[in-house]
Amino acid sequence: MMIEIFFFGLFITWVHADGAADVVLSCALVEEGSGLSGMGGGGLFTRTPATLVFRDVAVGPDEPLEMLSPFVPPSVPDPELLLFEASVTSPGIPNADRLLHADCNELEVMCEISRYSTKELQDGSDQAFFMVSITVEELDFSISLILETLPVEKTQSTLMQNKLNLPLSQSGTLLTKAIFVVFSNKKSLSAPLRGDVLLDCGFKQPEIPIAHQVDVEWRLQHRGKGWKVLDMKTTLDDTEGVHANVNVERKGSSMNAGQVVSEGNVSLTLSALKVADEGTYICTVSIGHFHAQQVIQLHVIQPPHVSLSEEKLILKTPQTLKCYSSKYYPLDAQIEWLFVSPTATEPELFKDQGSLTSHRQHGDGTFSLSSHLTVPPSVPPGTKVICRVSHVALGAPLDISLLVETPKIDSYWWFLGFLIVTVIFFYQVIK
Ligand SMILES: *[C@@H]1O[C@H](CO)[C@@H](O)[C@H](O)[C@H]1NC(C)=O
């Protein structure tokens, strides 16, 4: 049986009975466009279709095995094909099962491969390195890995891959192994003002125990500017244990050195969030000559406090009602006026939506807005007047309302009425 499942660039094949599967991704080899004369050089990238096969990825016992079939390389090796084969038993692909399930759920998997080179690595003759970045947008999951080509015993029949000029295995694949992985399980998150947040980033590498020195740097980019948030160098010493050298630029940011060394967890904690903490965070992990990154988006959100200027409304003359939406973030907020007349059940929009003040920004970066509605005396008692505020930090729009009350007859009119009734009464009696 040989079923190939192909969905949005990913198909999975089943091989072994011991709970391991091959994950096959369709990727693009991205290269800086060279040799394109007259195109001005630099900034041009070419994309060539490539296939990446992770061999023997461990899967849970409850995988629907009948859905999977083994990956079969082409029967005749083709030096034109870009077929990367990566063994992942070590360091292991974190959350490989999520990649497997991305297929079942028809999620889009993005995969890009590019040459990875540093000065120090160029001496190796036949050895090459590649950087692979895989993103499953809907799962908020992303991973960068560095692949190292494995030596191929060259014979006369050894084919060279045309584009990369690297020797191919008997089955026509480029044999590689993952030597360094940096990943994040949460690529984008929102957190409330003054709260704490954990920005998720981790790494894996085959050396056990973990490398003697790990360098981690967290940076924040926002609106074209960049800052360092924190950096940490951990060294593993035979005698002293873990030694961490931390440099904190943003007060209240921290990493756990113990977790860095024992679990490869380089997540960043930010406490007492401010509006200024919003932006794109870049987690860079370096071990020896290798560095890989993850990018995490942090949004700060704060719901508005909503209130009305009046507790009740009695209409003899037009009355101004104000609705305040205070101290929210980000900027976009909407205020609408609605009413429910005494005989209706569904709210309707006021024709005249009143006037909005301009947004005011407070010292802490939050915004306030208010709207003024003039309610005409023609609005009958029993009408419910609603101010509806919409903002991204409020799941659903927030309604605040009051009832138009029946005007109480003034004591003067009471008195006059009483007088008239009395006069009529006496008139009747005396008659
Ligand atoms: C790091 O540790 C935190 C809690 O200690 C956990 O929530 C997070 O998932 C871990 N992340 C990684 C990448 O291991």
The ligand as a MOL file (V3000), in Angstrom:
LIG
                    3D

  0  0  0     0  0            999 V3000
M  V30 BEGIN CTAB
M  V30 COUNTS 14 14 0 0 0
M  V30 BEGIN ATOM
M  V30 1 C 9.8080 27.2150 29.3540 0
M  V30 2 O 9.2880 27.1660 30.6790 0
M  V30 3 C 7.9980 27.7240 30.8480 0
M  V30 4 C 7.5880 27.6620 32.3010 0
M  V30 5 O 8.6030 27.4240 33.1750 0
M  V30 6 C 7.0080 26.9750 30.0030 0
M  V30 7 O 5.7260 27.5590 30.1440 0
M  V30 8 C 7.4370 27.0310 28.5490 0
M  V30 9 O 6.5550 26.2880 27.7440 0
M  V30 10 C 8.8610 26.4910 28.3930 0
M  V30 11 N 9.2570 26.7100 27.0170 0
M  V30 12 C 10.0780 25.9310 26.3470 0
M  V30 13 C 10.3930 26.3260 24.9670 0
M  V30 14 O 10.5810 24.9370 26.8350 0
M  V30 END ATOM
M  V30 BEGIN BOND
M  V30 1 1 1 2
M  V30 2 1 1 10
M  V30 3 1 2 3
M  V30 4 1 3 4
M  V30 5 1 3 6
M  V30 6 1 4 5
M  V30 7 1 6 7
M  V30 8 1 6 8
M  V30 9 1 8 9
M  V30 10 1 8 10
M  V30 11 1 10 11
M  V30 12 1 11 12
M  V30 13 1 12 13
M  V30 14 2 12 14
M  V30 END BOND
M  V30 END CTAB
M  END
